[in-house]
Amino acid sequence: MKKITIAIDGYSSTGKSTIAKQLAKALGYVYVDSGAMYRAVTLYALENGFIGEETNKIQALIKMLPYIKLKFEFNQALGYAEMYLDGKNVEKEIRSLRISEYVSTVAAVSEVRQKLVDIQKNMGKDKGVVMDGRDIGTVVFPDAELKLFMTASPETRAHRRYKELLDRGEDVDFKDVLKNVQNRDYIDSHRVNSPLTKAEGAIEFDNTDMGLQDQFERIRGMALRVIEKQ
């Protein structure tokens, strides 16, 4: 049976990564979290003083892009790959609200997107991959056999993100999380380079009132139907 490419795009906190991990595991495919790559570059930019509340040295960041080393390493215990930045596991650091506040700004930089898109395309050249992000179906894999566009209400997504951050021990306020979700939606949808939009042929999937298991079963069914046609 031929393998396919599955592209999952959508707004922040719609559960793209969760369903992508589940789907990849069920199908025996490789899972790639493209968002983790943008978050890692954002962490690099913050740690090196290229961005911040009163700092915007994007040109300096662009000059350093060739030297930033990104790598996914599979964690057998977790069952999925984790993000490494310059040889260091940064999976925990890149999931913080602080990174979320700046990642859309960094992701809007065309040079950053070009570097990461090139890496992502290479990862999926042999198919058998599930990749989630903002421009997977539109830019990275426009010919993917299955394209999904995940959505949910801003309030629902903020509640999910809020709970996730609390579970990680972060001291956050729900209003700040909701504001972050709304800001990211605007930036992601209005950037000049690869704006967030539903890809041609993508299936829109609203999971506002849907449980994880129900969501997984429905999407797995979609994937199996597409694979059977290959």
Residue, then its C-alpha position, 0 to 999 in steps of 0.5 A: m500500500k502506497k504511503i501518502t503525505i498528510a498536511i494539517d494546518g490551522y489556528s493555534s491551540t486547535g489540537k493540530s499536534t495532538i491529532a498529528k501525533q496520534l495519526a502518525k503513530a496509528l499509520g506508522y508514519v513520521y510526525v513533524d511538528s513544524g511549529a516547534m521549529y519556529r518556536a526554537v528559532t524564537l527561543y534562539a532570538l530571545e536568548n540572543g537579544f534579537i527580539g524583546e519588549e524593546t528590541n527588534k534586531i531581525q536583521a541580526l537574526i537573519k544573519m545568524l540563520p545559517y548557523i542555527k541547528l535544528k533537529f528532531e530526535f525521537n524519544q522512545a519513552l514519549g513515542y514522538a520526536e522532540m525539538y533540539l536547538d544547537g544540540k540541546n533539548v528545548e522541548k519544554e522551553i519552547r512551549s512557554l507563553r513567552i515564546s507564544e508571544y513572539v513566535s508569530t512575529v518571528a514566523a512572519v520573517s520571510e528568511v526564517r520561513q524559507k529556511l524552515v520550509d526547505i528543511q520541512k520539504n526535505m523531511g517529507k520527500d519520501k512521503g509517509v509523513v504527517m506534518d502540522g503547522r500554518d502553511i503545510g498544505t499551501v506552501v510546504f506540501p501543496d500536493a499532499e494527498l490529505k489536507l486538513f484545516m483545523t479550527a475552533s472558537p478562540e475561547t475554546r482554544a484559549h481554555r485549552r492553552y490555559k489548562e496546558l500552561l497551568d499543567r506545566g506549572e506556569d503562572v498565567d492569567f486566562k485573559d492573557v492567554l485569550k489575548n495571545v490566541q487572538n493576536r496570533d490569529y491576526i498576525d498569522s492570517h495577515r502576514v505577507n509571507s505564507p499567511l494562514t489560510k485554508a489550502e485548496g482541497a483542504i477539509e475544514f475540521d471544527n473541533t470546538d465541541m469534539g472530544l479527542q477520541d471522536q476527533f481521532e476516529r473521524i480523521r483516521g477514517m479520512a486518512l484510511r479512505v485516502i490511502e485505500k485509493q492510492 
